[in-house]
Each structure stands twice: as structure tokens, then as C-alpha cells.
Amino acid sequence: MKISLLVIKEIKRRKLNFLLGLLSVVFAVTSITGALTMLKVHDLKTEKLVSTKEKETRERLAVLEDDYRKITKKLGFNLLILPEGQNLSDLYADDFAAKLMPESYVDSLANSRSVFIRHLLPSLQEKIIWPEKHRTVILTGIRGEVPFLHKNPKEPILVAVPKGTIILGYELHKSMQINEGDKVILKGRTFTVRKCNEARGNKDDITAWIDLNEAQEILQKQGKINAIQALKCHCAGNSLAAVREEVHSVLPGTQVIEKGSKVLMRAEARDRAAREALEAIEAEKKHRLDLRKEQENFASILVPLILFASAIWIVFLFIGNVRERRSEIGILRAVGVKEWKIMKLFLLKAIIIGLIGAIVGYLIGLTTGSIMGGQFTLELFNINLLLLVLVFAPLLALIAAYLPATLAARQDPADVLREE
């Protein structure tokens, strides 16, 4: 009779012994598969949560950056482009540049593909006597910001002053008791007061702003400006040297001055928004990683204990099975059945228990881990893990059954039959 047929008959005859052995393997495989499935569920949830968090953070960062952009816009321009021959000490002493340059310079810069500059504002500024009011004022002509044709338009930092209107600094309108909507005469021209500024505590308080063309006519400097204000972008590689090189490549006869404090405040505001976003994502990742480590630590203790208990259980089951079959083994040995075939009788049974237990345990572990993890998707099915348990479970059963099978095969048939 074939060994495989004897094994099948043995399983049918001693169903309880077989089922108890099968249960131990199923329990071991379920513990492994369940633990790994829960970790996989945790990883999938972490990936989804982090992805959602990154999306929300990007949206929040966009809002923050826009808010900071609006706030920091109030700081004004941080670059000043002047004629090359302008003496800076004279600039600081007189509060305006005495040297002139063509107004067309600003259009040339706007038409260039500038990387580091945003918002261009040409201006003509000069300290004059307001003859009708007998006051010294700084007359500033502006034409509004000049957009870059190759960039998305941004909300201007400073809008143009319509022709025929004037904007007055705090000291001027306060001391002369001028209100918005009043008519004033400057150098023989009539202007409507468009706005009266609040106190700023600098030269703006004694400044009057009008349209650039009108200022050029009043000062008899048609087509000329003495400064271009600009805003340096907060981007990589935006050093002052790089900005100067870029401007000089378009406007060779100019110099670039940076207002450092405003640049720093603007950069810090933008960086703060980005830093907050990254910190939020990293905090979420760390929290999820800590949870995973806790699950790993628990599994690293529980799973080995279950495997050890299962192996010991299988050993005792097979020892009991050997004792029950002593007479059968004695007869087989008496009729000349070799030791290795006796061992094969038990080891083949162990392999069958291992294979069935692997499949059943994998399915139960996958289902249990999915339910406990709160998520069930096809991504949780792991063919590599299934192949691993199909090898591991029979191997565990073989190792546990090897000692009882060896003891059974080495029994002396004469002793066994004499006892019977």
C-alpha cells in the first residue's frame, strides 16, 4: 500500500488529531498574516493621510503666501534703479536723484525676460518750491506700474495718479488744511485732490504725487525719469549681484540699489509660510511613524510567542499520534517497511497540515487584519506573502513533527509487538 494512501486513511480515522494540528498552523499563519496586513493598512492610511495633508497644506500655503504677499506689498519696493552717474550721498541728502535717464528704459526692462524682478514703477522726482503755497515740496510724477509682457499680471503695489489729480502727503494737506476733492493750483496748473495720505513719518509726508507726463511738463524734462522702483522676487538665486547683472544686461547705463530691511522682512514672511506647511506635514508623518513602531513592537513580541506555542503543540500532537499507532508501526516494521518510509508517513501528514493551514490561515489573517485595520482593498492581497506562508507553514510543521517521526521510525518492532 502506498504511503500517501496510508496518510489519507490516517487523517480520516483520527480527524480530531488532524484538526488540532491544522488549527495550530492556522493560528500561527493567521497571526503573521494579520500583523503584516494591519501594518500594510497602516501604511496605506498613512500614505493617504499624508497625501491629503500635503494637498491641504499646498492650498493653505497658497492662501498664506497670497496673504503675506498682500501684507508685504505694503512694505513697498525694495529695489531702486538709478542712472549710473548718480552719487548716492547726494541721493540721500536731497531725497531724490538729480541724474536723469530716458523713460523708455522702463519699457526695455519690461519687455525683457527678467527672472528676478517684479513690479516696475518709473518716476520723476524733484524738490521744488510750490509758488502758490510758498512751500517746499517733493514733486513726484508716476505713470503706474509697467507690466511684464511674458509674466502673469500681479496686483500693482502702487496705482497710477490720473491726469488732473494730485495726492498729498500728510504734512502738506494738514498744514494747508486741504481736503480730498479740493482744487489746488501748482505751477499754474489746476489739480483735484484725489487723496490725502495718513502720516508715514518720512519724506512722503511732504510729497505731492501727480501724473508722470504732467510732472515732466512742469519740470520741463519731457521723456525723462530719474528712478525706476522695482520689487525683487523671493526666489532661488536672487542675489543682488545676479539682479544687477540681469538689469545691466538690459540697461547698461544704470545702477541698482537694494533696500535690505524690506527685502529681509518680505523673505521672512514668505519663508515662514513655507516652513509652517512643511512642519505640519512632518508632524503628521512622525505621528504615523510612532504608531507604526508601536504596532511593530507588539507584533515582534506576540508573533514569535504564537509560533513557538504552535510548534510545541504540533510536537505533542505527533508524539500522541505515535503512541496511538505503536502497534501499526510495529507491524509495518515487522513486515520490512524501512525507517525512512515510517518517517515519511508522519512527515507527509505534517506537510498536508502545513499547506492547508497556510491557505486557511492566510485568508483568515488577511480578513482579520483588514477588519481590525478598518480598510479592505485589493492592494492588501500580497502574492509574495502567500508564497512565503506556503513555504513557511509546511516547514514549521515538518520541523515540529521531525522528532516524533524519528522516534516512531526507530522503534524496535519486536519490543512493540511483545508489549502488544
Secondary structure, 3 states (H helix, E strand, C coil): CCHHHHHHHHHHHCHHHHHHHHHHHHHHHHHHHHHHHHHHHHHHHHHHHHHHHHHHHHHHHHHHHHHHHHHHHCCCCCEEEEECCCCHHHHHHHCCCCCCEECHHHHHHHHCCCCCEEEEEEEEEEEEEECCCCEEEEEEEECCCECCCCCCCCCCCCCCCCCCEEEECHHHHHHCCCCCCCEEEECCEEEEEEEECCCCCCHHHHEEEEEHHHHHHHCCCCCEECEEEEEECCCCCCCHHHHHHHHHHHCCCEEEEECHHHHHHHHHHHHHHHHHHHHHHHHHHHHHHHHHHHHHHHHHHHHHHHHHHHHHHHHHHHHHHHHHCHHHHHHHHHCCCCHHHHHHHHHHHHHHHHHHHHHHHHHHHHHHHHHHHCCCCHHHCCHHHHHHHHHHHHHHHHHHHHHHHHHHHCCCHHHHHHHC
